[in-house]
Amino acid sequence: MQRLFAPGGPWAVPWAQRILPAIEELVAKRPRQTLFTRFVPAAHPGQGPGTWARYYRRWAEVTLANVDPTLVELMPSLARFVPPAKVLDKRVYSPWTEGRLDALLHGSGVDTLVITGGETDVCVLATVLGAIDRGFRTVIVTDAICSSADQTHDALMELYRSRYSEQVEIAEMGEVLDGWRSPASSDRRIQS
């Protein structure tokens, strides 16, 4: 949920503004437990390992050398929660591959990740698969994730429900908030 993906940004995601209030409400309830990830583009066109170099030749205008650096920042309505919320920068879609997220969570007692943001079929997907691989209880908030492609968003939601039903829970924001209010409900599975 960065300015890169906000209206007017180079990678604008039309649904981002629609889900932003839900994310704000979730973060407002648990700012100290919130971790934002930011996708930080390469510094220059053609930089990056392997196919990332080709990617940044294609998206040269979004490299740090060519884009307004404030576009990498969180959307202002979310940035106000930092601190106490934390920010983790990543140079690829997954927040897991560089090891900082594992280090941050190791020994923290965290066993559940509530996932929001964009895009369902890119960064959200990479986050979810890494969480599954590490055995976290993974809850995807359906009205707090989005994609710029409705077809792949819908396909991923069906994939989560059908192929990952033992490892991924699907919930609307209200269900998550209800679960946070009621300690007894935290043991039951959330599924829609």
Contacts in CASP RR format, 6 or more apart in sequence:
PFRMAT RR
TARGET T0000
AUTHOR 0000-0000-0000
METHOD contacts of the structure
MODEL  1
MQRLFAPGGPWAVPWAQRILPAIEELVAKRPRQTLFTRFVPAAHPGQGPG
TWARYYRRWAEVTLANVDPTLVELMPSLARFVPPAKVLDKRVYSPWTEGR
LDALLHGSGVDTLVITGGETDVCVLATVLGAIDRGFRTVIVTDAICSSAD
QTHDALMELYRSRYSEQVEIAEMGEVLDGWRSPASSDRRIQS
1 16 0 8 1.000
1 20 0 8 1.000
1 23 0 8 1.000
1 36 0 8 1.000
1 74 0 8 1.000
1 75 0 8 1.000
1 78 0 8 1.000
1 116 0 8 1.000
1 117 0 8 1.000
1 118 0 8 1.000
2 38 0 8 1.000
2 39 0 8 1.000
2 71 0 8 1.000
2 72 0 8 1.000
2 73 0 8 1.000
2 74 0 8 1.000
2 75 0 8 1.000
3 9 0 8 1.000
3 70 0 8 1.000
3 71 0 8 1.000
3 72 0 8 1.000
3 73 0 8 1.000
3 74 0 8 1.000
3 75 0 8 1.000
4 10 0 8 1.000
4 11 0 8 1.000
4 39 0 8 1.000
4 41 0 8 1.000
4 62 0 8 1.000
4 67 0 8 1.000
4 71 0 8 1.000
4 72 0 8 1.000
5 11 0 8 1.000
5 12 0 8 1.000
5 13 0 8 1.000
5 16 0 8 1.000
5 118 0 8 1.000
5 119 0 8 1.000
6 12 0 8 1.000
6 16 0 8 1.000
6 17 0 8 1.000
6 75 0 8 1.000
7 14 0 8 1.000
7 16 0 8 1.000
7 17 0 8 1.000
9 71 0 8 1.000
10 61 0 8 1.000
10 62 0 8 1.000
10 67 0 8 1.000
10 71 0 8 1.000
11 62 0 8 1.000
11 148 0 8 1.000
12 148 0 8 1.000
13 118 0 8 1.000
13 119 0 8 1.000
13 146 0 8 1.000
13 147 0 8 1.000
13 148 0 8 1.000
14 148 0 8 1.000
15 146 0 8 1.000
15 147 0 8 1.000
15 148 0 8 1.000
15 153 0 8 1.000
16 75 0 8 1.000
16 117 0 8 1.000
16 118 0 8 1.000
16 146 0 8 1.000
18 146 0 8 1.000
19 116 0 8 1.000
19 117 0 8 1.000
19 143 0 8 1.000
19 144 0 8 1.000
19 145 0 8 1.000
19 146 0 8 1.000
20 75 0 8 1.000
20 77 0 8 1.000
20 78 0 8 1.000
22 116 0 8 1.000
22 141 0 8 1.000
22 143 0 8 1.000
22 144 0 8 1.000
22 173 0 8 1.000
23 78 0 8 1.000
23 116 0 8 1.000
23 117 0 8 1.000
23 144 0 8 1.000
24 77 0 8 1.000
24 78 0 8 1.000
25 173 0 8 1.000
25 177 0 8 1.000
26 114 0 8 1.000
26 116 0 8 1.000
26 141 0 8 1.000
26 144 0 8 1.000
26 173 0 8 1.000
26 176 0 8 1.000
26 177 0 8 1.000
27 34 0 8 1.000
27 78 0 8 1.000
27 81 0 8 1.000
27 85 0 8 1.000
28 81 0 8 1.000
29 177 0 8 1.000
29 180 0 8 1.000
30 180 0 8 1.000
31 81 0 8 1.000
31 84 0 8 1.000
31 85 0 8 1.000
32 84 0 8 1.000
32 85 0 8 1.000
34 81 0 8 1.000
34 84 0 8 1.000
34 85 0 8 1.000
34 86 0 8 1.000
35 85 0 8 1.000
35 86 0 8 1.000
35 87 0 8 1.000
35 88 0 8 1.000
35 101 0 8 1.000
35 104 0 8 1.000
36 74 0 8 1.000
36 78 0 8 1.000
36 82 0 8 1.000
36 85 0 8 1.000
36 86 0 8 1.000
36 87 0 8 1.000
36 88 0 8 1.000
37 87 0 8 1.000
37 88 0 8 1.000
37 89 0 8 1.000
37 90 0 8 1.000
37 95 0 8 1.000
37 101 0 8 1.000
37 123 0 8 1.000
37 127 0 8 1.000
38 72 0 8 1.000
38 73 0 8 1.000
38 74 0 8 1.000
38 87 0 8 1.000
38 88 0 8 1.000
38 89 0 8 1.000
38 90 0 8 1.000
39 72 0 8 1.000
39 90 0 8 1.000
39 91 0 8 1.000
39 93 0 8 1.000
39 123 0 8 1.000
40 64 0 8 1.000
40 72 0 8 1.000
40 89 0 8 1.000
40 90 0 8 1.000
40 91 0 8 1.000
41 56 0 8 1.000
41 59 0 8 1.000
41 62 0 8 1.000
41 63 0 8 1.000
41 64 0 8 1.000
41 67 0 8 1.000
41 72 0 8 1.000
42 48 0 8 1.000
42 52 0 8 1.000
42 56 0 8 1.000
42 63 0 8 1.000
42 64 0 8 1.000
42 91 0 8 1.000
43 63 0 8 1.000
43 64 0 8 1.000
43 65 0 8 1.000
44 56 0 8 1.000
44 63 0 8 1.000
44 64 0 8 1.000
44 65 0 8 1.000
45 56 0 8 1.000
45 57 0 8 1.000
45 60 0 8 1.000
45 63 0 8 1.000
45 65 0 8 1.000
45 66 0 8 1.000
46 53 0 8 1.000
46 54 0 8 1.000
46 56 0 8 1.000
46 57 0 8 1.000
46 60 0 8 1.000
46 63 0 8 1.000
47 53 0 8 1.000
47 56 0 8 1.000
47 63 0 8 1.000
48 56 0 8 1.000
52 92 0 8 1.000
56 62 0 8 1.000
56 63 0 8 1.000
60 66 0 8 1.000
61 67 0 8 1.000
64 72 0 8 1.000
73 79 0 8 1.000
74 82 0 8 1.000
74 87 0 8 1.000
86 104 0 8 1.000
88 95 0 8 1.000
88 100 0 8 1.000
88 101 0 8 1.000
88 104 0 8 1.000
90 97 0 8 1.000
90 98 0 8 1.000
90 100 0 8 1.000
91 98 0 8 1.000
92 98 0 8 1.000
92 126 0 8 1.000
93 122 0 8 1.000
93 123 0 8 1.000
93 125 0 8 1.000
93 126 0 8 1.000
94 123 0 8 1.000
94 126 0 8 1.000
94 127 0 8 1.000
94 129 0 8 1.000
94 130 0 8 1.000
95 101 0 8 1.000
95 123 0 8 1.000
95 126 0 8 1.000
95 127 0 8 1.000
96 102 0 8 1.000
96 126 0 8 1.000
96 127 0 8 1.000
96 130 0 8 1.000
96 133 0 8 1.000
96 134 0 8 1.000
102 134 0 8 1.000
110 136 0 8 1.000
111 136 0 8 1.000
111 137 0 8 1.000
112 136 0 8 1.000
112 137 0 8 1.000
112 138 0 8 1.000
112 139 0 8 1.000
113 127 0 8 1.000
113 131 0 8 1.000
113 136 0 8 1.000
113 137 0 8 1.000
113 138 0 8 1.000
113 139 0 8 1.000
114 139 0 8 1.000
114 141 0 8 1.000
114 176 0 8 1.000
115 124 0 8 1.000
115 127 0 8 1.000
115 128 0 8 1.000
115 131 0 8 1.000
115 138 0 8 1.000
115 139 0 8 1.000
115 140 0 8 1.000
115 141 0 8 1.000
115 145 0 8 1.000
116 141 0 8 1.000
116 144 0 8 1.000
116 145 0 8 1.000
117 123 0 8 1.000
117 124 0 8 1.000
117 144 0 8 1.000
117 145 0 8 1.000
117 146 0 8 1.000
118 124 0 8 1.000
118 145 0 8 1.000
118 146 0 8 1.000
118 147 0 8 1.000
119 146 0 8 1.000
119 147 0 8 1.000
119 148 0 8 1.000
119 149 0 8 1.000
119 153 0 8 1.000
120 145 0 8 1.000
120 146 0 8 1.000
120 147 0 8 1.000
120 152 0 8 1.000
120 153 0 8 1.000
120 156 0 8 1.000
120 157 0 8 1.000
121 147 0 8 1.000
121 149 0 8 1.000
121 152 0 8 1.000
121 153 0 8 1.000
121 155 0 8 1.000
121 156 0 8 1.000
122 147 0 8 1.000
124 140 0 8 1.000
124 145 0 8 1.000
124 147 0 8 1.000
124 156 0 8 1.000
125 156 0 8 1.000
128 138 0 8 1.000
128 140 0 8 1.000
128 160 0 8 1.000
128 164 0 8 1.000
128 168 0 8 1.000
131 138 0 8 1.000
132 138 0 8 1.000
132 164 0 8 1.000
132 167 0 8 1.000
132 168 0 8 1.000
135 167 0 8 1.000
137 169 0 8 1.000
138 167 0 8 1.000
138 168 0 8 1.000
138 169 0 8 1.000
139 168 0 8 1.000
139 169 0 8 1.000
139 170 0 8 1.000
139 171 0 8 1.000
139 176 0 8 1.000
139 190 0 8 1.000
140 160 0 8 1.000
140 168 0 8 1.000
140 169 0 8 1.000
140 170 0 8 1.000
140 171 0 8 1.000
141 171 0 8 1.000
141 172 0 8 1.000
141 173 0 8 1.000
141 176 0 8 1.000
142 157 0 8 1.000
142 170 0 8 1.000
142 171 0 8 1.000
142 172 0 8 1.000
142 192 0 8 1.000
143 172 0 8 1.000
143 173 0 8 1.000
144 173 0 8 1.000
145 153 0 8 1.000
146 153 0 8 1.000
147 153 0 8 1.000
147 156 0 8 1.000
157 170 0 8 1.000
160 168 0 8 1.000
160 170 0 8 1.000
161 168 0 8 1.000
161 170 0 8 1.000
165 191 0 8 1.000
169 189 0 8 1.000
169 190 0 8 1.000
169 191 0 8 1.000
170 190 0 8 1.000
170 191 0 8 1.000
170 192 0 8 1.000
171 190 0 8 1.000
171 191 0 8 1.000
171 192 0 8 1.000
172 192 0 8 1.000
175 190 0 8 1.000
175 192 0 8 1.000
176 190 0 8 1.000
178 185 0 8 1.000
179 185 0 8 1.000
179 186 0 8 1.000
179 190 0 8 1.000
180 186 0 8 1.000
END
